[in-house]
């Protein structure tokens, strides 16, 4: 049996676990978390909860669409929000469709570099510097 010896002043090499590769996406549902409290664009807790549920579903729905299709969805959502955004907030005949358009629009914006932070949430589809989801208390260390 041989015994390893180290000369004075040297430290034996330590082998830790191999670093995990950084994913290029956050998966099919993206990452949608509550926005930091310092964000100026807040909304009611009911509205935030609804967006936390709906935006990931729309991210998944938009995932396999081509860019021209994404542009059509975005334009349709923008038109609906422009025409009936007040219904989304205050109620009215177009409340459901306006709220759905807002969730679809946020899902489309989540595809941009750095994602989107609005109405009390942050949504993104790829890791990026400064993502509130990287330090969000509801995420485990395995997801960072």
Helices and strands as residue ranges (DSSP letters): E 31-34, H 45-62, H 67-90, H 95-109, E 116-118, E 121-124, G 132-134, G 141-143
